Amino acid sequence: MEKELCCNKKTIRGEEEKKIINNRINRIEGQLKGIKKMIGEDAYCNDVLIQLSAIENSIKSLSNHILENHLYSCVTRDLENGKLEVIDELISLFKKFNK
């Protein structure tokens, strides 16, 4: 059985889900622009680091949101269709998350 490449797979998301994800990404972009401005204004290192931590948390939250949806949609669908290789994909994904 030939493994399916990740680039051949797609996740169809509804408009509401796309809106939620894009809003979060826009918020993260805004946080990054804020840090860039802070650096340009010679902000105190501690303040910049606090903002960087906030961005890390925002990204983790977004990642968890997408992971949860992935488990309930893509993974469930693949398992129901007997595509057990999705388990290997998940193991690899969790290893990347836990680095």
GROMACS elastic network, one bead per residue, 0.5 to 0.9 nm:
[ bonds ]
;  ai    aj funct       b0    kb
    3    85     6  0.78011   500
    4     7     6  0.84253   500
    4     8     6  0.68916   500
    4     9     6  0.78030   500
    5     8     6  0.54920   500
    5     9     6  0.71519   500
    6     9     6  0.53779   500
    6    10     6  0.82506   500
    7    10     6  0.76269   500
   11    70     6  0.84176   500
   11    73     6  0.86765   500
   11    74     6  0.72035   500
   13    16     6  0.81111   500
   13    17     6  0.60361   500
   13    18     6  0.63006   500
   14    17     6  0.52930   500
   14    18     6  0.62730   500
   14    19     6  0.86289   500
   15    18     6  0.50580   500
   15    19     6  0.60846   500
   15    20     6  0.86812   500
   16    19     6  0.50156   500
   16    20     6  0.62826   500
   16    21     6  0.87449   500
   17    20     6  0.51057   500
   17    21     6  0.62524   500
   17    22     6  0.85181   500
   18    21     6  0.51723   500
   18    22     6  0.59224   500
   18    23     6  0.84038   500
   19    22     6  0.51385   500
   19    23     6  0.59833   500
   19    24     6  0.85972   500
   20    23     6  0.52473   500
   20    24     6  0.64049   500
   20    25     6  0.87821   500
   21    24     6  0.52037   500
   21    25     6  0.62390   500
   21    26     6  0.86301   500
   21    62     6  0.73353   500
   21    65     6  0.86205   500
   21    66     6  0.82923   500
   22    26     6  0.60080   500
   22    27     6  0.85105   500
   23    26     6  0.50729   500
   23    27     6  0.62177   500
   23    28     6  0.87199   500
   24    27     6  0.50468   500
   24    28     6  0.62976   500
   24    29     6  0.86630   500
   24    58     6  0.78083   500
   24    59     6  0.85598   500
   24    62     6  0.69840   500
   25    28     6  0.50354   500
   25    29     6  0.61427   500
   25    30     6  0.85593   500
   25    58     6  0.88727   500
   25    59     6  0.83682   500
   25    62     6  0.81480   500
   26    29     6  0.50072   500
   26    30     6  0.61646   500
   26    31     6  0.86489   500
   27    30     6  0.50221   500
   27    31     6  0.62708   500
   27    32     6  0.87410   500
   27    58     6  0.85185   500
   28    32     6  0.62606   500
   28    33     6  0.86613   500
   28    55     6  0.62931   500
   28    58     6  0.67783   500
   28    59     6  0.74077   500
   29    32     6  0.50729   500
   29    33     6  0.62275   500
   29    34     6  0.85736   500
   30    33     6  0.50771   500
   30    34     6  0.61411   500
   30    35     6  0.87323   500
   31    35     6  0.63809   500
   31    36     6  0.87227   500
   31    51     6  0.74563   500
   31    52     6  0.83375   500
   31    54     6  0.83044   500
   31    55     6  0.66298   500
   32    35     6  0.51167   500
   32    36     6  0.62474   500
   32    37     6  0.86518   500
   32    51     6  0.85869   500
   32    52     6  0.81051   500
   32    55     6  0.75363   500
   33    37     6  0.62048   500
   33    38     6  0.85719   500
   34    37     6  0.50723   500
   34    38     6  0.61511   500
   34    39     6  0.87145   500
   34    51     6  0.84952   500
   35    39     6  0.61779   500
   35    40     6  0.85627   500
   35    43     6  0.89053   500
   35    48     6  0.63854   500
   35    51     6  0.69344   500
   35    52     6  0.76109   500
   36    39     6  0.52026   500
   36    40     6  0.63427   500
   36    41     6  0.87276   500
   37    40     6  0.50112   500
   37    41     6  0.61944   500
   37    42     6  0.86424   500
   37    43     6  0.86579   500
   38    41     6  0.50333   500
   38    42     6  0.61621   500
   38    43     6  0.50680   500
   38    44     6  0.83394   500
   38    47     6  0.86203   500
   38    48     6  0.69679   500
   39    42     6  0.50049   500
   39    43     6  0.57767   500
   39    44     6  0.85509   500
   39    45     6  0.88037   500
   39    48     6  0.76768   500
   40    43     6  0.76936   500
   42    45     6  0.84712   500
   43    46     6  0.84310   500
   43    47     6  0.67998   500
   43    48     6  0.67760   500
   44    47     6  0.54344   500
   44    48     6  0.65410   500
   44    49     6  0.88354   500
   45    48     6  0.51185   500
   45    49     6  0.61040   500
   45    50     6  0.86200   500
   46    49     6  0.50890   500
   46    50     6  0.62137   500
   46    51     6  0.87452   500
   47    50     6  0.51589   500
   47    51     6  0.64305   500
   47    52     6  0.87394   500
   48    51     6  0.51517   500
   48    52     6  0.61997   500
   48    53     6  0.86557   500
   49    53     6  0.61377   500
   49    54     6  0.85986   500
   50    53     6  0.50897   500
   50    54     6  0.63480   500
   50    55     6  0.88366   500
   51    55     6  0.63670   500
   51    56     6  0.87298   500
   52    55     6  0.50518   500
   52    56     6  0.62695   500
   52    57     6  0.86927   500
   53    56     6  0.50236   500
   53    57     6  0.62785   500
   53    58     6  0.86234   500
   54    57     6  0.51258   500
   54    58     6  0.62034   500
   54    59     6  0.87037   500
   55    59     6  0.61314   500
   55    60     6  0.85122   500
   56    59     6  0.51654   500
   56    60     6  0.61318   500
   56    61     6  0.85471   500
   57    60     6  0.50346   500
   57    61     6  0.60526   500
   57    62     6  0.85762   500
   58    61     6  0.50917   500
   58    62     6  0.62265   500
   58    63     6  0.85883   500
   59    62     6  0.50611   500
   59    63     6  0.60438   500
   59    64     6  0.85310   500
   60    64     6  0.60783   500
   60    65     6  0.85321   500
   61    64     6  0.51255   500
   61    65     6  0.61906   500
   61    66     6  0.87373   500
   62    65     6  0.50154   500
   62    66     6  0.62652   500
   62    67     6  0.85063   500
   63    66     6  0.52095   500
   63    67     6  0.59988   500
   63    68     6  0.85326   500
   64    68     6  0.59930   500
   64    69     6  0.85490   500
   65    68     6  0.52473   500
   65    69     6  0.63620   500
   65    70     6  0.86011   500
   66    69     6  0.51433   500
   66    70     6  0.60176   500
   66    71     6  0.86596   500
   67    71     6  0.61953   500
   67    72     6  0.86876   500
   68    71     6  0.52049   500
   68    72     6  0.63575   500
   68    73     6  0.86173   500
   69    72     6  0.51549   500
   69    73     6  0.59278   500
   69    74     6  0.78927   500
   70    73     6  0.52371   500
   70    74     6  0.51954   500
   70    75     6  0.61963   500
   70    76     6  0.83125   500
   71    74     6  0.61806   500
   71    76     6  0.62773   500
   72    75     6  0.64642   500
   72    76     6  0.56435   500
   72    77     6  0.81820   500
   73    76     6  0.54063   500
   73    77     6  0.60144   500
   73    78     6  0.86082   500
   74    77     6  0.51694   500
   74    78     6  0.61400   500
   74    79     6  0.86295   500
   74    86     6  0.89098   500
   75    78     6  0.51217   500
   75    79     6  0.61070   500
   75    80     6  0.84953   500
   75    83     6  0.89718   500
   75    86     6  0.64834   500
   75    87     6  0.82109   500
   75    90     6  0.84917   500
   76    79     6  0.52318   500
   76    80     6  0.61045   500
   76    81     6  0.86019   500
   77    80     6  0.51464   500
   77    81     6  0.62343   500
   77    82     6  0.87550   500
   77    83     6  0.86073   500
   78    81     6  0.50237   500
   78    82     6  0.62693   500
   78    83     6  0.50022   500
   78    84     6  0.71791   500
   78    85     6  0.85721   500
   78    86     6  0.66943   500
   79    83     6  0.53815   500
   79    84     6  0.59489   500
   79    85     6  0.87529   500
   79    86     6  0.73147   500
   79    87     6  0.85680   500
   80    83     6  0.75331   500
   81    84     6  0.85078   500
   82    85     6  0.87494   500
   83    86     6  0.62262   500
   83    87     6  0.85738   500
   84    87     6  0.57686   500
   84    88     6  0.77984   500
   85    88     6  0.52922   500
   85    89     6  0.65475   500
   85    90     6  0.88054   500
   86    90     6  0.61584   500
   86    91     6  0.86399   500
   87    90     6  0.50260   500
   87    91     6  0.62075   500
   87    92     6  0.86451   500
   88    91     6  0.50771   500
   88    92     6  0.62394   500
   88    93     6  0.85416   500
   89    92     6  0.52158   500
   89    93     6  0.61529   500
   89    94     6  0.87337   500
   90    94     6  0.60885   500
   90    95     6  0.85153   500
   91    94     6  0.52051   500
   91    95     6  0.62374   500
   91    96     6  0.87668   500
   92    95     6  0.51400   500
   92    96     6  0.64175   500
   92    97     6  0.87732   500
   93    96     6  0.51900   500
   93    97     6  0.62990   500
   93    98     6  0.87823   500
   94    98     6  0.61575   500
   94    99     6  0.88754   500
   95    98     6  0.51974   500
   95    99     6  0.65672   500
   96    99     6  0.55780   500
